[in-house]
Amino acid sequence: MTDQKLVDVLNRLVAHYGHQDWWQEKNIVGDLLSMVLIQRTTERNAKLALQNLADCLDLQQLADLPLEELQEAIRPAGFCKQKSQTIKNLVGWLLPYEDRMEELHSRTTEALRQELLAIKGIGPETADVILLYIFKRKVFVADEYSRRLFQRLGLGEFPAYEDLRQAWGHLAQYESQKQCREWHAAIDVHGKAYRLAKGKLDETWLLS
């Protein structure tokens, strides 16, 4: 499949499901927390955990919050010890730039990605999600839903995140940053629909 045909497939997904407008809060702290909390849990549980932090959506407040209190607050999202430490690490990285975020925005996408990956608890998927939604970079999130979709389209096997990212990550260059965000959202929404249909969801229209 050519790049353009695959771009067309992804754009059909967005047109079918509509714009999701994920993670567009003016206060980026809530979005950052969500990106950590959503790992290995449901959207409902992540939202419950975030609600418990509604009074702490500030970098300094999170930095000052005792680790044990943070763990208890995010317990609904599961893996509370691991996720609380990841949140502390992420906040510790970002806090010095709170009043000079332009310094981070001025860095190249790859330089920012490497900084994010150096934060303990931040893996490739979360790093790319942060790049996509917080720093408004044109990146392709090669998450599990993307890998399964691309496999069903006959584009090969992608057992690991980096396999798909290396093979098809360049697709992001063909569309706007906004559309890259909507690709990620539409792929995930479609993947959940496919899972609920137990693999019986018609996808032939994607290739028409």
N, C-alpha and C positions, 0 to 999 in steps of 0.2 A: 504494500500500500504506500502510495506517495505521501509526502508531507501534507500536501494540499487536501487530499482526500481524507486524511485523518483529522485535519483541522475542521473540515466540513462535518465530520461525524461529531466532533466535540461541540461544534456550534449548533448542530441539530439537537443535542442533548439540552443545551442551555435554552434554546427556543421552546423545547417541549416542556421543560419544568419551570421555566421563567426565572427571572433574577431572584436570587436568594438574599443578597446583600448581607452576607455573614460578616461579623466582627467589624462593625463600622462605628463603634461608640467613640464619642469625642474623648472620653477618658480611656486611654489605651491600657490602663492597669487592669481593668475588668476583663478586657479581651485577652491580655497576656495570661491572667489567671485561668481563664477558660481554656486556653490552649494547652495548659498543663493538666488541668483537672479532667479534661475530656479523655485523656489517655486511658485506654483499657476499661472504659465504663460507658454507661449510657448518657445520652444528653440530659435526661431527667435527673440523674444522680449528680452530674456536673453542675447543673443549675441549682440544685439544693445546696451543694457545697458553696457555690458562689454567693448564694443568698446569705449564708452564714458569715460572709466576709463583707457584707454590704456597707458596714461602717468602717472598713479598712481599705478602701480602694485608693490608697495613697502609698507611694513608694516608701516614704519615711515611716509611716504607720506600720507597714508590713515588716520593715526592717527591725522596728522596735518590738513587734509582737513576739512574745515568748514562743519558742518552737512548739512546746506542748499545747499551747492554746491554738496555734495554727493547725496542728495535727487534729485536734478535736473538732475544729470548725469544718475542716474539709473531709471528715470521716465518711460522709455519704458518698464521696467519689471513689472510695477505696484506695488502697495502697497509700494511706495517709502519711506514714513515716517517709516514704520515698518521695512522694509528691511535695510534702512540706519542705523537705530539704532542697528539692529542685526549685521551688518558688523562692526560697531564701537565696539560693545561688543566683538566680536570674535577677532578683531585686538588687542583690549586691553588685552585680555587673552594671545594671542600668542606673542606679541611684546617682553615681557621680556625674552622669550626663543629664540629669533631670532638667537643669536650666540651660543646657547647651546641646540639645538633641540634634542640632544641625551638624555637629561634629560626626555623629553616627550616620546621619543621612548623606553626608558628603563622601563616605567611604564606598569603595566598589562593592558590588554584590558579593563577590567571592570573598573579599576581606571580611565583610560582615558575617558571612556564613561560617567562616573559620572561627571567628570570635564566639559565635553562638555555640558551635560544636565543642568549643573548649570549656563551656559551662557544664559542670557535672549534672547529668540528668536530662540534658537537651540532646536529643538524637537528631538524625537527618530530617525526618518528617517534621518534627516540631520546629526545627531551625528554618525549614523552607516555608512553613506556615507563617512563622513570625516575619520572615522576609516579605512574603506575599501580602499580608494584611496590615502589618504594623509599619514596615518600611517601604511599602508600595513598590516592590520590585517585581519584574516580570520573571516569575519562576513557575515551573510545573511541579506540582506536588505528586510524587509517585507513590501514593499510599496504597494500601491493600486493595481498595475498591478500584483504583486505576489499574493496578497490575492484573486483577482478575478480568476487568473489562478488556484490556488489550490482549490478554490471552484468548478470550472468547472470540475476539475479532481475528484471531489467527496470526497475530503479530509475533508470536514466540512465547517462550517461557521466561518469566521474570521472578525468580524465587526470592530475590532480595530487593530492597528499596533502590540501591545504587544501580542495579541492573537496568531497571526501567528508566531511571533518571539519565543514565549515560546514553541509552538508546534513543530516547524520545524527548528528553528535557528541552532540546532546542526548539520544540514547537512553540514555546512561549514567545519567541521572537516575532512570530507572525501576527500576533494579535495585541490588542491594547492591554494595559495592566488590569483594567476593570474586567475584561473578558477572561483573563487568566484566573482571576478570583472566581468568576462564575463557572469556569470549567471545573475547578476543584469542587465547588458546591454541587453542581449538577451531577458530576460523576458519583459523588457520595450519596446524593438523594436517589439516583438511579440504582446504585449498588444495594441500597437498603430495600428498595422496591423489588429488585431481583431476588434478594434473599428471602423476603416475605412470600414471594411467589414460588419459592422452593425450586428456582431454576427454570420455571415454566413461562417466564415473561418473554414475550415476542421482542426480538431485537433486530429483526430484518429491516425495519424502517430506518435504522441508523445508517445502513449501507445503500439506501435508495437514492 
